[in-house]
């Protein structure tokens, strides 16, 4: 087996997913709670992502979730992807990265 797939590789790929209402990637928005990468057979890895949305009724939610699945499944070495959507804890502005807080003036 080659080098294990790093959580940071998945996190970096998720930066491609932009919240269309806010225009900022979901990682810097603080929507990604946990990424688990587990070796599977051969050179493959099973990836599990636990995330949230800015609100439970987020109108862009289905689009964001679909993009997350597509982006992770496209990472070389990913054999399967499990997406767990949670609202515990609820997202709040404290979860924003420092860069995004600065950009938004928060």
N, C-alpha and C positions, 0 to 999 in steps of 0.2 A: 504494500500500500504506500502511496506517496504521502507527503506531509499532510497532516490532518487539515481539514478545512477550518479556517479560523472564524470565530464569531465576528471579528472585525471586518472580514471580507463580506459577510452577509450584511452587517450594519452599513458598510460603505455602499453596497448595491442598493440598499433601501433609501439612500439619499436621493435616488433618482425619482422616487415617488413624491410628487408635490401635491399638497392640499390645494385643490383648485380655488377654494374660496379665500385662502390666506396667501397663497403663492410662495409657501415655504415648505421645505421637505419635512417629511414626517419624523425623521430622526431628530432634527433640531427643534421640532415642535414638542418633543418629549412624548410622542405617541407610542414609541416602542418601549415596552416594559422589560421584556426578556427575550433573549435569543439562545436557543440550545442547539448545539451541533453534536450529533452522535454518529460515530462510524457505523456504516452499514456494510454490506458485502462489497468486496473488491475495492475499487477506488471511490466508492459512493458514500454519501453521508445523508442522514435523515436530519432535517432542520425543523425546529419548532419555534414559532414566533408568537409571543404574547404581546398584544397591543391594545390600544384603546382608540377612541375618536374624541374630538373636542367636545361633542355632546352626543348623548344616546340617539337623538333624532337627526344627526348630521346628514343633510341631503346628499352630500358627496360620499357618504360612507360606502355604499356598494362599489362605487368606482375605485375608491382608495383600496379597499380590500382585494378587489380583483387585480389591481396593479401590484400590490404587495406579493400576491401569490405568483404572478407572472414573473416579476423581477427575481424573486428568490429561486424559482424553478429554473431560471435561465443561468444561474451561477454554475460554472463548471464544477462537477463533483457532487451536486445535489441530486439525490435519488428520489427523495420524497419531501414534501413540505406540509406541515400541519400549522394551521393558523387558528389561534385562540383569541377571540375578541372578548375583552372584559371591560367593565366599567367600575372596577374596584381596584384601586381608588379611582374616583372620578378625576378626569384631567383638569388641571388648573394652570394658570399662567406661571406658577412657580416651576413648572416642568420644562419651560422653555430653556434652550441653551443660552449662555451669556451673550453670545453673538446676536441671537435673535432678539433678546431683550433690548440690547443696545439699538438694533435696527428699528424696533418698534417703539423705542423711547420708554421702556418700562423699567 
